[in-house]
């Protein structure tokens, strides 16, 4: 396992290097002048001379490879540059936005695990019965609704008409409910279907038939045998979903003006804040590769019969 971890960490370095180069290249080729946009955002009508001066101060007048080499050397030391928009280190901006994203991600995933597992188990156990049909109908509906439409519907009902919950910002625990539910509903629909599928595959296995023949209680068979054996593919999906949410639920955060990294990334794209965009992409890459490694190790520890590929 130690050799596998070392190889995956080396792979992480190679992946991050490739991502940094592509990200820097795309931002370099993108239209628009960040120096001019930065000056215009302050209400100043910039002259060409002022734009050239700001470009020189930001290092935007240097060749691509020189800029990339300088930036990469800073990144290796933990310096991701300074945000054009906030005039603060990129790492500080990310760190300031991260707690809100962690709160939203944690709340949404808590709802997903709390609700989707019982729904998936009930749907599998009551297969082709009325309860199964109701849960599957909810799943189809949840997967069919775009998150922005669902969010606006919840805002209209609970924020505008009933006036029970705030619809914007991060002013307290009650402002977390609508964005968390908006994120959770499609995921609950997805995972209840996935759990139902893997549960049905396990129910037909020989060990389940044997346990029933020995008179083992159905509840024990379901919760102590079938469900644990069904967790491996579900945990893998949960890891990837958590990684996506930690990267910021862009649409939901923008809709509810939630001050997380997703909304920060959208603002950075519109303002051509290249250092912040590059720092965000690196953050996303580190999350995905790290969570993928953790899920692989957990899968191997959960079932040693699953061999780790040391030739990755």
N, C-alpha and C positions, 0 to 999 in steps of 0.2 A: 504493500500500500504506500510505503514511503516513496518508492520509485515513481509510482503513479502520480502522487501529489507533486513531486518535483517536476515531472514532465508537464503536468497541467499548469503549474505556475510559470514554466518557461513558455508554454503556449499562450498564457495570459499576456506575457510581455510582448510576444510576437503579434498577437491580435491588437493590443493597444497601440503598438507602433504603426500597424497598418491603418487603424482607425484614425489616429492622429494625423497621418499624412493625407488620407482622403478628405478628412474634415477640413484641414487647413487648405487643401487644394480647392475644395468646393467654395469655401468662403472667399478665397482669393479670386476665383472666377465669377463669383456672383456679382450682378449689376448693382450700382449704387455706390456712393462714396460715404463711408462711415464718418469721416471727418466733417463733411458738409452736413450730414444728418444730425450729428452730435451738436453742431453749432446751431442749426435750425431749431432743435428741440429746446434750446435755451431762449428762444425768441429773438435770436440775432439773425440778421440778414447778412450772411458771410460774403466777404469779397474773395476774389481768387487768391489774393496774397495771404489773407488770413487762413484760407483753406490749406494752402501750401505749407504755411507755418505749422498748423495743427497736424497735418500729415507727416511732417518731418519729426515733430515731437513724439508722435505715436509710432514712428518707424514704418509708416505705410508707403514711403517713397523708396524703400530698399527692394532689391530683387527677391523673388519668391523664396529661393533656397536659403538666402541669408536670413530672411524673416523666419522661415520654418526652423532652421538650425538654432537660431537664438531662442525662439519660443520653446523648442523641445528641450534645450539645455535648462531652461528655467523650470519646465514642468518636472524634469527629473529631480530637481531640488525641492519640489513642492510649491513652486511659484507658478500659478496659472495665469499670471498677468493681471492687469487692472481693467475693470469693466469700464467701457466708454460711457455708458449711461449713468451708472451710479458713482463713478470715480472712486471705487473701492476695490480691493483685491477680489478676484473672482471667487477664491476659496471662502472669503468672508460672506459674500453674497449667497453662495450655495449653502453655507452653514446656517445662515440666518433663515433661509427658506425651508430647510430640511425638516425642522420640527413640525411644521404644519402638514407637510406631505406624509411624515411618519404617522401623525395623528389620524389623518384621513385614511391612509392605507391600512393601519391597524384596525380602525373601526369597521371599514368595509370588509376586510378579511375575517374579522370576528363574526359579522353577520352571515357571511358566506358559509363558514364552517358550522355555525350554530344552526342554520336553517337547511342548507342543502343536503347535509348528511342524513338527517331524519327523513326529509322528503324523498331522497334517492332510495333509501332503505325501504320505506313504505311503498314506494312505487314498484320496487322489485318484488317485495313480498306479496303485495296485492295485485300482481300482474293481471292485466285485462279485466280488472274490476273497476267499479265506478271511481274509487279513490285514485287508482292508477291513471284513469282517463283525466281526472281533474288536475292532477299534478303534471301530467304531460301537456295538457292545454296551457297551464301556467308557464311551462317551460317554453313552448312554442311562442307564446305571447311575449315573454321576457326577452327571448333571443331576437324577436322581430322588431322590437322598439329601439330606434336609435337613442343613444344616451342623451343627446341634446334635447330631443323631443320629450323624453321621459323626464328630464330635469325641469324643462319648462312647464310640463304638466303638473309636477309636484309643487313647483313654485306658485303656479296659478291657484291650485287648490288649497295648499296649506299655508302659503304666504300671503296671497292677495285676498282670496275669498274668506277663508276661515281665520286668517291673521294669527295663526298659532306659532309659526316659526319664522325666523328671519331668513331672507333669501340671498343675502350677500354678506361677504366678509367673514372674519373669524373673531366674533365678539364674545364667544362663550360656548359651552357645551351644546346649547340648543341650535347654534348655527352650524354645528357639525352634522346634524341629523339628515337634512335634505341631501347634501352632496354624498354622504356615506351611503344612504339608501339608493341614490341614483347609480352609484358605482356597483352596489351589491346586487341589485335586482337582476341585471343580465348575467352576472356571474353565478348567482344562485340557480338561475334557469339552466345555465350551461353545466354546472357541476351536478345538479340533481339528475340530469340526463346521463352524464358520464358515470355517476355512481350506480344508477339503475342498470346500465349496460354491463359494467364489470361484476355487479352483484348477480345478475342473471347468468353470466358465464360461470361464476363460482357455484351457484346453486345446483347446476347440473353435474358437478364433479362427483367422482365416486366416493370421496371421503364424506360428503354430505349425505349421500344415500346410505352409507354405512352407519353414520351417526344416528340417523333417523331410525334405521333398523334396530339399533341397540337401545332405542327408547330415550335418547337424549332430548331434553326440552328444546323446542323450536327456538325460544329466545336465546338460549345458550349457543345453539348452532349459528344463529345469525350474528350475534354481537361478539362472540369469542372465537369464532372460526371463519365464517364467511367474510365479515367486514374487515378483520385484520389482513386476510389474504388478498383483499381487494384494494388495499391502500397504496400499493407501490405505484401504479400508473397515476393515481389521483394526487399523490404527494409530488410527483414530477410536474404535473400541471399546476399545482398550487405554487410551486417554486417559481415557475415562469410567470405566472400571473402576479405574484408578489413583486417580482423584479420589474414588471411593466408598470405597476402602480407606484413603486418607489421612484421610478423615473418621472413620475408626475402624470396624473390623469388629465391630460391637456385640456380636453373639451370640457370636462366637468369643472375643473379648477377655473377655467376662463368664464364659464357660465355663471358660477356662483361667486366670482371674484375671490376665490380662495387663494391666499398668499403662499402657494407652494412652488416647487421647482418647475412644474408643468406650465403654470402661468408665466413664470419668469422666463422660460425658454421661448414662449410665444412672443413676449415683449422684446426679448433679445433679437429674435429674427426680424421683427418689424423695424427695429432701430439699428440693424446691422451691427449689433454689439458682438463682434467676432470673438474676442476672448471669452465672453460669457457663453456663447454658443459652443465653443470648443471645450470649455470646462464641463458643460452639461453633457456633451457627447461622451467624454471620457468617464464621467460619473455613471452614465447608462451602461457603458461597456463593462466597467468594473463590476457593477451590480449583476449583470446577466452572467458573466463568466464565473463570478464567485458563487452565486446561487446554484448554477449548474454543477459546479464542483461539489458543493455541499449536498445537493440532491443525489449525485452519483455515489458519494461516500455513504450517505444514509441508506441508500438502496442496497449497497453491498453489505453493510452491517446488519440490515434487516433480514437479508436473505443471502448468506455467503455463497449459495450456489450460483449467484450472478457474479461472474468474473469481471474484474476491472481490466480494461484494455490498456496495458502499459505501453503500447506502441502508438499512442495518440500523438 
